[in-house]
Amino acid sequence: MTRIKDTSSQPDITGAVQQLYKVMYGGGVPQETMELVHLRASQINGCSACVDAAVKGATKSGVSAEKLLNLAAWYENPIYDDAERAALALTEAATRLADRPGAVTDEIYAEAAKHYDERQLGALVLMIATTNFFNRINTTFQVPAGQNWQ
């Protein structure tokens, strides 16, 4: 069975995703935080293409190697500030929906709301949802690390 490998054959999907990214990155959340969110959700979902893209994006946006290397255990590491922690907690809760009912608790959302306004929260949630969406597309089509949707 042949799966989609050439993402250039999907211009409608690519265009729609590019529009989503424009909205997400225009939401006022620091780019470094958005990249950490993208990377953490992709790590949880085991999407090699998105992990690869997220590491490259995070590095380009100025995320330190120390933060990248410690992201899997962010909750135990003081190098992440309170706003990043809130974004990462929201990311994990929204990505791990099947792990427990009510995964995105009022406490998790309220903590994120302390650090981000409504527009920023919308951008964060859109990044989390889009990353999860992309993780599923890439896994289903077996898109290899290094392949870009351009």
C-alpha positions as CSV (number, residue, x, y, z in Angstrom):
1,M,0.0,0.0,0.0
2,T,1.3,3.5,-0.9
3,R,0.8,6.3,1.6
4,I,1.1,10.0,0.9
5,K,4.8,10.9,1.1
6,D,5.0,13.9,-1.1
7,T,3.2,16.6,0.9
8,S,3.3,19.0,-2.1
9,S,0.5,16.9,-3.6
10,Q,-1.8,18.3,-0.9
11,P,-1.9,22.1,-1.7
12,D,-5.3,22.6,-0.1
13,I,-4.2,21.0,3.2
14,T,-0.9,22.9,3.1
15,G,-2.6,26.3,2.5
16,A,-5.1,25.7,5.3
17,V,-2.4,24.8,7.7
18,Q,-0.3,27.8,6.8
19,Q,-3.3,30.0,7.5
20,L,-3.7,28.4,11.0
21,Y,0.0,29.0,11.7
22,K,-0.4,32.7,10.7
23,V,-3.2,33.1,13.2
24,M,-1.4,31.1,16.0
25,Y,1.9,33.1,15.7
26,G,-0.1,36.3,15.5
27,G,-1.8,35.7,18.8
28,G,0.8,37.4,21.0
29,V,2.4,34.4,22.7
30,P,6.2,34.4,22.7
31,Q,7.4,32.3,19.8
32,E,9.7,30.4,22.1
33,T,6.7,29.3,24.1
34,M,4.7,28.3,21.0
35,E,7.7,26.2,19.9
36,L,7.9,24.5,23.2
37,V,4.2,23.7,23.1
38,H,4.5,22.3,19.6
39,L,7.5,20.2,20.6
40,R,6.0,18.8,23.8
41,A,2.7,17.8,22.2
42,S,4.7,16.1,19.4
43,Q,6.9,14.3,21.9
44,I,3.8,12.9,23.7
45,N,2.3,11.7,20.4
46,G,5.6,10.3,19.1
47,C,5.5,12.2,15.8
48,S,9.1,12.2,14.5
49,A,8.3,14.6,11.7
50,C,6.8,17.2,14.1
51,V,9.5,16.7,16.7
52,D,12.1,17.3,14.1
53,A,10.3,20.4,12.8
54,A,9.7,21.7,16.3
55,V,13.3,21.3,17.4
56,K,14.4,23.2,14.3
57,G,11.7,25.9,14.9
58,A,12.6,26.2,18.6
59,T,16.3,26.5,17.9
60,K,15.6,29.2,15.2
61,S,13.4,31.1,17.6
62,G,16.1,31.2,20.3
63,V,15.0,28.4,22.7
64,S,18.1,27.2,24.5
65,A,19.5,23.7,24.0
66,E,19.1,23.2,27.8
67,K,15.3,23.8,27.5
68,L,15.0,21.6,24.5
69,L,16.9,18.7,26.2
70,N,15.0,19.0,29.4
71,L,11.5,19.4,27.9
72,A,10.3,15.9,28.6
73,A,10.7,16.6,32.4
74,W,9.7,20.3,32.3
75,Y,7.6,20.0,35.5
76,E,10.7,19.1,37.6
77,N,13.1,21.7,36.1
78,P,13.3,25.3,37.2
79,I,14.6,26.6,33.9
80,Y,11.0,27.0,32.7
81,D,9.3,30.2,33.8
82,D,5.8,30.2,35.3
83,A,4.1,31.2,32.0
84,E,5.9,28.4,30.1
85,R,4.9,25.9,32.8
86,A,1.3,27.0,32.5
87,A,1.4,26.6,28.7
88,L,3.1,23.2,29.0
89,A,0.6,22.0,31.6
90,L,-2.3,23.1,29.3
91,T,-0.5,21.3,26.4
92,E,-0.1,18.0,28.3
93,A,-3.7,18.1,29.5
94,A,-5.2,18.9,26.1
95,T,-3.0,16.3,24.4
96,R,-3.7,13.5,26.9
97,L,-7.5,13.8,26.7
98,A,-7.9,10.0,26.7
99,D,-5.9,9.5,29.9
100,R,-8.7,10.8,32.2
101,P,-12.0,12.5,32.0
102,G,-11.9,16.2,32.5
103,A,-8.2,16.3,31.6
104,V,-8.2,20.1,31.1
105,T,-9.2,21.0,34.6
106,D,-10.3,24.4,35.8
107,E,-7.1,24.7,37.7
108,I,-4.9,24.1,34.7
109,Y,-6.9,26.6,32.6
110,A,-7.0,29.2,35.4
111,E,-3.2,29.0,35.8
112,A,-2.8,29.5,32.0
113,A,-5.2,32.4,32.2
114,K,-3.0,34.1,34.8
115,H,-0.2,34.4,32.2
116,Y,-2.1,34.8,28.9
117,D,-5.0,36.9,27.9
118,E,-8.0,35.5,25.9
119,R,-6.3,36.1,22.5
120,Q,-3.1,34.4,23.7
121,L,-5.1,31.5,25.2
122,G,-6.8,31.1,21.9
123,A,-3.5,31.0,20.1
124,L,-2.1,28.4,22.6
125,V,-5.2,26.2,22.3
126,L,-5.0,26.5,18.5
127,M,-1.3,25.5,18.5
128,I,-2.0,22.5,20.8
129,A,-5.0,21.4,18.6
130,T,-3.1,21.9,15.3
131,T,-0.1,20.1,16.6
132,N,-2.2,17.1,17.6
133,F,-3.9,17.3,14.3
134,F,-0.6,17.4,12.4
135,N,0.8,14.6,14.6
136,R,-2.0,12.3,13.5
137,I,-1.7,13.2,9.8
138,N,2.0,12.6,9.8
139,T,1.8,9.4,11.7
140,T,-1.0,8.1,9.4
141,F,0.9,9.0,6.3
142,Q,4.2,7.9,7.8
143,V,5.8,11.3,7.0
144,P,9.5,10.9,7.9
145,A,11.5,13.3,10.1
146,G,12.8,16.1,7.9
147,Q,9.8,16.2,5.5
148,N,8.1,19.6,5.5
149,W,4.6,20.6,4.6
150,Q,5.4,23.5,2.3
